[in-house]
Amino acid sequence: MASIASARWHHDRIIDYILEAPTAPSQNEIGKVFGFTATWVSIMVNSEPFKNRLEERKGELRDPKIKASILE
């Protein structure tokens, strides 16, 4: 099974997309927008480097309304 060894620039773009969306986008939607298969998106978003980077980025958020909506 494929795995992700480290977060890359496109991971940050996908994280931006996820954090900016009013509702959590599906893996199919993320794949279509960024040109990946839903399977690869699944592998990527479930990898430790991606999860760690997503948590870092969530911690950087300053607006309490946005932060609360993401935590839901």
Buried (B, 14 or more C-beta within 10 A) or exposed (E): EEEBEEBBEEBEEBBEBBBEEEEEBEBEBBBBEBEBEBEBBBBBBEBEBBEEBBEEBBEEBEEEEEBEEBEE
